[in-house]
């Protein structure tokens, strides 16, 4: 037995309520189960029960054994003083409030269908990555769609939390936050961390002051530690001179990264950090006040335009300094832009909508994801093998969240699909 299963039983009232009494023999009626608390404190808040002839409104705490109250030191925690009912599987020890009055206990042992517990154990102990994969065909389509909506919003909200954290760190500057988020994204996994460190070492307000693309490139490459040695080619030499002037002007020398922090090994040239920095520089230069542009863009084509600026001439023929490419180097591709929309633009919109208490921004984020092709990876392929249609980024993002934070963590009871499968047969 575990508390998660007891939460599920209590929320859905899947237990025998005939002759329901507390362990002290008082008649009890459940009027309101309360709201599950996912933070610290009692498990259910603002529940409502009638014990004897008295109605109680307050918190409900859930344990496998009543003695867990003391094992978890709730008797000394003021957050638990408003508990009106102690819901347990087994009552093995009396529990008292601070004033020594007995805490009402409802014992569920013997009131729950054993087949429900066995079905749950079988599900969470499955060796398959997706525990319910053999049972999925019997789940109603509407339940699956509902779970997709829930998973997607959970994923977007979690990413929005990170955006809000950055907003606090940057003293409320949405422009700075957007620049830092995009910088991480331009690392495209392999170089995410150095790109993020670069954005923190080089404030966006400095980039906004530059009047030439060459100056923005000089700042980015210089702060990245890639302009420490003067190169023979004219353009890199120009960047070298310009950076060392700007470095002194803005006192940047003590914040610089090292060239060794950047990864090139076993990468396609199109993903080399040098080219990504050049592409990022062009977007930052041509889209001044980038947050304002993103937040005011009401369609996917408009978002595409923000990221459609080609890199400078030198980087149309080079992937790295001093090494000329055999052919023309392509600009940032639409697949890369789609990645940016999924991982940066959509969470930014959700975070801003939460900040402004305006649902339209979250709706816009969802609409963008519905216009982007689905991601292709081992997780989405796993769902496709189960005949789940993955049509767009809305679906793929939702299914990635479902896989990682419900299936892999065996949170079947918090999943609409799992709850549907485990529902007792009437």
TIZAVO-564722 format. One record per residue (C-alpha): residue in three letters; z negated, x negated, y. Coordinates in steps of 0.2 Angstrom, whole numbers, padded with zeros to 4 digits, always signed. Layout:
<recs>
AlaZXY ...
</recs>
This chain:
<recs>
Unk+0000+0000+0000 Unk+0003-0006+0018 Unk+0001+0001+0035 Unk+0019+0003+0039 Unk+0021+0015+0025 Unk+0005+0024+0031 Unk+0013+0025+0049 Unk+0028+0033+0041 Unk+0018+0046+0031 Unk+0008+0050+0046 Unk+0022+0052+0058 Unk+0032+0063+0047 Unk+0017+0072+0039 Unk+0022+0068+0021 Unk+0006+0072+0013 Unk-0003+0087+0006 Unk-0012+0096+0020 Unk-0021+0109+0009 Unk-0039+0110+0011 Unk-0038+0095+0023 Unk-0056+0088+0027 Unk-0063+0072+0033 Unk-0073+0061+0022 Unk-0089+0069+0029 Unk-0082+0086+0023 Unk-0077+0093+0040 Unk-0061+0104+0041 Unk-0047+0095+0050 Unk-0030+0101+0057 Unk-0017+0090+0064 Unk-0010+0097+0080 Unk-0001+0082+0087 Unk+0002+0065+0077 Unk+0003+0055+0094 Unk+0016+0042+0099 Unk+0018+0026+0088 Unk+0011+0011+0098 Unk+0022-0005+0096 Unk+0011-0015+0107 Unk-0007-0021+0105 Unk-0021-0007+0103 Unk-0023+0008+0092 Unk-0008+0013+0081 Unk-0005+0031+0088 Unk-0008+0036+0106 Unk-0012+0053+0113 Unk-0014+0062+0096 Unk-0022+0078+0095 Unk-0033+0085+0080 Unk-0046+0099+0077 Unk-0061+0093+0068 Unk-0072+0108+0064 Unk-0071+0119+0079 Unk-0068+0105+0091 Unk-0051+0099+0098 Unk-0050+0080+0101 Unk-0036+0071+0111 Unk-0035+0052+0109 Unk-0029+0038+0099 Unk-0027+0037+0080 Unk-0030+0020+0071 Unk-0022+0017+0054 Unk-0028+0005+0040 Unk-0026+0003+0022 Unk-0045+0002+0019 Unk-0058+0009+0031 Unk-0067-0008+0031 Unk-0052-0015+0040 Unk-0059-0008+0056 Unk-0072-0022+0055 Unk-0061-0035+0047 Unk-0050-0033+0063 Unk-0065-0033+0074 Unk-0061-0016+0082 Unk-0079-0012+0084 Unk-0080-0025+0099 Unk-0064-0020+0107 Unk-0064-0008+0121 Unk-0046-0003+0118 Unk-0052+0006+0102 Unk-0066+0016+0110 Unk-0055+0031+0112 Unk-0050+0033+0094 Unk-0053+0050+0088 Unk-0047+0049+0070 Unk-0047+0034+0058 Unk-0033+0037+0045 Unk-0034+0027+0030 Unk-0028+0026+0012 Unk-0045+0022+0005 Unk-0062+0025+0012 Unk-0072+0010+0006 Unk-0085+0009+0020 Unk-0092+0020+0034 Unk-0086+0016+0052 Unk-0097+0019+0067 Unk-0093+0019+0086 Unk-0103+0009+0098 Unk-0115+0023+0101 Unk-0118+0023+0082 Unk-0109+0040+0079 Unk-0098+0041+0064 Unk-0080+0039+0067 Unk-0070+0053+0058 Unk-0060+0047+0043 Unk-0045+0055+0035 Unk-0042+0048+0017 Unk-0024+0050+0011 Unk-0026+0043-0006 Unk-0022+0057-0019 Unk-0012+0067-0005 Unk+0004+0057-0006 Unk+0018+0059-0019 Unk+0017+0043-0029 Unk+0036+0044-0031 Unk+0038+0042-0012 Unk+0028+0025-0013 Unk+0038+0019-0028 Unk+0054+0023-0020 Unk+0049+0013-0004 Unk+0043-0002-0014 Unk+0060-0002-0024 Unk+0069-0001-0008 Unk+0060-0015+0001 Unk+0060-0026-0014 Unk+0078-0025-0017 Unk+0087-0042-0019 Unk+0102-0036-0008 Unk+0103-0041+0010 Unk+0106-0023+0014 Unk+0092-0014+0003 Unk+0100+0003+0003 Unk+0118-0002+0000 Unk+0120+0007-0016 Unk+0113+0023-0008 Unk+0123+0022+0008 Unk+0137+0034+0002 Unk+0124+0049+0001 Unk+0118+0047+0019 Unk+0125+0060+0031 Unk+0138+0052+0043 Unk+0128+0059+0058 Unk+0112+0050+0053 Unk+0122+0034+0052 Unk+0130+0036+0069 Unk+0113+0040+0076 Unk+0106+0024+0069 Unk+0121+0014+0077 Unk+0116+0021+0094 Unk+0098+0016+0091 Unk+0102-0001+0085 Unk+0114-0005+0099 Unk+0102+0001+0113 Unk+0088-0009+0105 Unk+0099-0025+0105 Unk+0105-0022+0123 Unk+0087-0019+0128 Unk+0081-0035+0120 Unk+0094-0045+0129 Unk+0090-0036+0145 Unk+0072-0041+0143 Unk+0078-0059+0144 Unk+0088-0056+0159 Unk+0072-0048+0168 Unk+0062-0063+0163 Unk+0075-0074+0171 Unk+0075-0063+0187 Unk+0056-0066+0189 Unk+0058-0085+0187 Unk+0072-0085+0200 Unk+0062-0075+0212 Unk+0073-0059+0212 Unk+0089-0067+0214 Unk+0102-0058+0204 Unk+0116-0070+0209 Unk+0106-0085+0202 Unk+0102-0076+0186 Unk+0120-0071+0183 Unk+0125-0089+0186 Unk+0112-0095+0173 Unk+0117-0082+0160 Unk+0135-0086+0162 Unk+0132-0104+0161 Unk+0123-0102+0144 Unk+0137-0091+0138 Unk+0150-0105+0142 Unk+0141-0116+0130 Unk+0148-0105+0116 Unk+0133-0108+0104 Unk+0135-0127+0102 Unk+0132-0132+0120 Unk+0122-0117+0125 Unk+0106-0127+0129 Unk+0114-0141+0139 Unk+0124-0128+0149 Unk+0108-0118+0153 Unk+0099-0134+0158 Unk+0113-0139+0169 Unk+0113-0122+0178 Unk+0094-0124+0181 Unk+0097-0142+0188 Unk+0111-0136+0200 Unk+0106-0120+0210 Unk+0120-0108+0212 Unk+0117-0107+0231 Unk+0124-0125+0232 Unk+0139-0121+0223 Unk+0142-0106+0234 Unk+0142-0118+0249 Unk+0157-0128+0243 Unk+0175-0125+0250 Unk+0185-0133+0237 Unk+0187-0132+0218 Unk+0186-0150+0217 Unk+0169-0150+0225 Unk+0162-0137+0212 Unk+0169-0148+0198 Unk+0161-0163+0205 Unk+0144-0155+0205 Unk+0146-0148+0188 Unk+0152-0163+0179 Unk+0141-0175+0189 Unk+0125-0165+0185 Unk+0131-0165+0167 Unk+0130-0184+0167 Unk+0149-0186+0164 Unk+0153-0195+0180 Unk+0141-0210+0178 Unk+0156-0222+0176 Unk+0171-0223+0187 Unk+0187-0219+0178 Unk+0204-0226+0181 Unk+0213-0210+0184 Unk+0215-0204+0202 Unk+0207-0186+0199 Unk+0191-0192+0190 Unk+0189-0206+0202 Unk+0190-0193+0216 Unk+0176-0182+0207 Unk+0166-0198+0205 Unk+0166-0201+0224 Unk+0163-0183+0229 Unk+0149-0181+0217 Unk+0139-0196+0223 Unk+0141-0189+0241 Unk+0135-0172+0236 Unk+0121-0179+0225 Unk+0113-0188+0240 Unk+0116-0173+0251 Unk+0107-0160+0240 Unk+0095-0173+0232 Unk+0101-0169+0214 Unk+0099-0186+0206 Unk+0082-0183+0198 Unk+0088-0167+0189 Unk+0104-0174+0181 Unk+0108-0172+0162 Unk+0113-0186+0151 Unk+0131-0187+0143 Unk+0123-0189+0126 Unk+0116-0171+0127 Unk+0134-0164+0125 Unk+0142-0161+0108 Unk+0160-0164+0104 Unk+0159-0168+0086 Unk+0168-0156+0074 Unk+0174-0145+0088 Unk+0191-0138+0092 Unk+0197-0146+0108 Unk+0198-0129+0116 Unk+0179-0128+0115 Unk+0175-0146+0122 Unk+0161-0144+0135 Unk+0172-0154+0147 Unk+0186-0140+0147 Unk+0173-0126+0147 Unk+0165-0134+0162 Unk+0182-0135+0171 Unk+0185-0116+0167 Unk+0167-0111+0173 Unk+0170-0121+0189 Unk+0186-0111+0193 Unk+0178-0095+0190 Unk+0163-0099+0200 Unk+0174-0105+0215 Unk+0186-0090+0215 Unk+0173-0077+0212 Unk+0160-0080+0225 Unk+0145-0069+0223 Unk+0149-0067+0205 Unk+0135-0054+0202 Unk+0141-0043+0215 Unk+0158-0043+0208 Unk+0152-0040+0191 Unk+0141-0026+0196 Unk+0154-0017+0206 Unk+0168-0018+0193 Unk+0169-0001+0185 Unk+0183-0005+0172 Unk+0186-0017+0159 Unk+0203-0023+0167 Unk+0193-0027+0183 Unk+0180-0037+0173 Unk+0195-0047+0165 Unk+0201-0052+0182 Unk+0185-0060+0187 Unk+0187-0072+0172 Unk+0205-0074+0173 Unk+0206-0089+0185 Unk+0214-0105+0177 Unk+0206-0122+0177 Unk+0212-0135+0189 Unk+0229-0145+0187 Unk+0220-0160+0179 Unk+0212-0149+0166 Unk+0229-0141+0161 Unk+0234-0157+0153 Unk+0217-0164+0148 Unk+0203-0159+0136 Unk+0192-0174+0140 Unk+0192-0187+0154 Unk+0205-0200+0152 Unk+0213-0192+0136 Unk+0229-0183+0140 Unk+0233-0168+0129 Unk+0249-0167+0119 Unk+0254-0150+0126 Unk+0248-0138+0140 Unk+0229-0134+0139 Unk+0227-0115+0139 Unk+0216-0106+0151 Unk+0200-0096+0146 Unk+0207-0084+0132 Unk+0204-0065+0131 Unk+0193-0068+0116 Unk+0182-0079+0125 Unk+0181-0067+0140 Unk+0176-0053+0127 Unk+0162-0064+0121 Unk+0156-0066+0139 Unk+0157-0047+0141 Unk+0147-0044+0125 Unk+0134-0057+0128 Unk+0132-0058+0147 Unk+0140-0044+0156 Unk+0133-0029+0146 Unk+0115-0036+0145 Unk+0116-0039+0164 Unk+0122-0021+0167 Unk+0108-0014+0156 Unk+0095-0025+0165 Unk+0101-0020+0182 Unk+0101-0002+0178 Unk+0083-0003+0172 Unk+0078-0012+0188 Unk+0086+0001+0198 Unk+0081+0015+0187 Unk+0100+0020+0186 Unk+0107+0025+0169 Unk+0125+0023+0175 Unk+0124+0004+0172 Unk+0119+0006+0154 Unk+0132+0019+0152 Unk+0145+0006+0159 Unk+0139-0007+0147 Unk+0142+0004+0132 Unk+0159+0009+0139 Unk+0164-0009+0140 Unk+0159-0013+0122 Unk+0169+0002+0116 Unk+0184-0006+0124 Unk+0183-0023+0115 Unk+0188-0026+0098 Unk+0175-0028+0085 Unk+0168-0046+0081 Unk+0172-0053+0064 Unk+0159-0063+0055 Unk+0149-0063+0039 Unk+0138-0048+0045 Unk+0152-0037+0050 Unk+0162-0041+0034 Unk+0146-0036+0024 Unk+0146-0019+0032 Unk+0165-0017+0030 Unk+0163-0021+0011 Unk+0152-0006+0011 Unk+0166+0005+0018 Unk+0158+0006+0035 Unk+0171+0006+0049 Unk+0169-0007+0062 Unk+0181-0002+0076 Unk+0174-0010+0092 Unk+0161-0021+0099 Unk+0149-0006+0100 Unk+0150-0005+0081 Unk+0149-0024+0078 Unk+0134-0027+0090 Unk+0125-0012+0083 Unk+0128-0017+0065 Unk+0123-0035+0068 Unk+0106-0028+0076 Unk+0104-0016+0061 Unk+0107-0031+0049 Unk+0096-0043+0057 Unk+0081-0033+0064 Unk+0080-0019+0051 Unk+0088-0024+0035 Unk+0083-0042+0034 Unk+0065-0038+0040 Unk+0065-0023+0028 Unk+0061-0011+0042 Unk+0068+0003+0032 Unk+0054+0016+0038 Unk+0059+0013+0056 Unk+0078+0015+0052 Unk+0085+0033+0052 Unk+0095+0028+0037 Unk+0080+0022+0027 Unk+0070+0037+0032 Unk+0083+0048+0027 Unk+0085+0040+0010 Unk+0066+0041+0007 Unk+0064+0059+0013 Unk+0054+0069-0001 Unk+0065+0081-0010 Unk+0060+0099-0006 
</recs>
